[in-house]
Amino acid sequence: MKKAASIFAVALMALGLTTYVVENTANEFDFMQDLSTMLACDNCDQKADEREDPTA
């Protein structure tokens, strides 16, 4: 049981460390924010006056 708990603790620590590194990299380059903006806007390539009304 101690061995299983130790393996689980190491796996959880590795996951947390990986998450920390990914978040720091994303914040450093603002890549994730740009990507989410591109995915959220489905008609951004059109001119502002040609876009559909989002409330319609």
C-alpha positions in Angstrom: 0.0 0.0 0.0 2.9 2.4 0.8 4.4 1.7 -2.6 1.1 2.5 -4.4 0.7 5.7 -2.5 4.2 6.7 -3.3 3.7 6.1 -7.0 0.5 8.0 -6.9 2.2 10.9 -5.1 5.0 11.1 -7.7 2.6 10.9 -10.6 0.5 13.7 -9.1 3.6 15.8 -8.5 4.7 15.3 -12.1 1.2 16.3 -13.4 1.3 19.5 -11.2 4.8 20.3 -12.4 3.8 19.8 -16.1 0.8 22.0 -15.6 2.9 24.7 -14.0 5.4 24.7 -16.9 2.7 24.8 -19.5 0.9 27.7 -17.8 4.2 29.7 -17.5 5.0 29.1 -21.2 1.5 30.2 -22.2 1.7 33.3 -20.1 5.2 34.1 -21.4 4.2 34.1 -25.1 0.5 34.8 -24.8 0.0 32.0 -27.4 -2.9 30.4 -25.7 -4.8 33.7 -25.4 -4.3 34.4 -29.1 -5.4 30.9 -30.0 -8.5 31.1 -27.9 -9.4 34.4 -29.5 -9.0 32.9 -33.0 -11.2 29.9 -32.1 -13.9 32.1 -30.5 -14.2 34.3 -33.5 -15.7 32.4 -36.4 -16.0 35.4 -38.8 -13.2 37.7 -37.8 -11.7 37.8 -41.3 -14.7 39.8 -42.5 -14.9 43.6 -42.3 -16.7 45.0 -39.3 -19.6 46.2 -41.3 -20.1 42.8 -43.0 -20.3 40.8 -39.8 -23.5 39.2 -38.6 -25.2 40.6 -35.5 -24.2 38.2 -32.7 -27.5 38.9 -30.9 -29.7 37.8 -33.8 
